[in-house]
Amino acid sequence: MLRCTVTALLVAALTIAAEAGQFNKKLNIGDPCPTFKNLEGVDGKKYSLDDFQSKDVLVLVITCNHCPVAQAYEDRIIQFTKKWASGPDSKVAVVAINVNNLEADKLPAMKIRARERGFNFPYLYDPTQQIGRALGATVTPEFFVFNKERKLVYMGAMDDSQNNPKVNYLDAAVEAALKGGQPAVKETRARGCSVKYESQ
């Protein structure tokens, strides 16, 4: 009976927070950040991975316009950016990337969304979908935290609940990375709408 109880508890825990690679089939913790070059942002500028090399931590967010879950997290991402990535002396960069090719998710619509919602982070469009595939992103929003060496230290959800969050995995990951360490929870299952990849 005790053995069954312990097993059940372990299974339950693993559904919430897992060791790296259980949910993401492309990346493992410690993998280098996939490169991206000349992705256009809603501000009209072109961005590449190297543009953020001065930052000690890079947070990539695969997101989109149309997904209700992604929309629900917009304010949280804005607040997260204010906390960690505001001002010229901040050591963290937050970069959102949209890889969907639906009309509602293309760059013109992204510009409107960013303006209406007051995005305070770069919001980039990758019509090739290469960065999403390289990250192994499957839903929007999905979060990836890379340390100063641009090694992956966390991937998955921002927090433990869309409606009533009690644990913020992203905060913990950034705090650990800034100290040169790794968070206790390195991977969680991301929640959201499926990324609309085109067949290859």
Protein Blocks (a to p, Z undefined) as FASTA:
>chain_A
ZZmmmmmmmmmmmmmpccehklmmkbcghiacdddehiacfkopacdfklmmmpmbdcdd
dddfklmklmmmmmmmmmmmmmmmgcjkbcbdcddddfbfbfklmmklmmmmmmmnopab
dcdddfkommmmmnopabdcddddddfkopafbgcdfblbfklccbdfklmmmmmmmnop
acfblbdcdeddddddddZZ
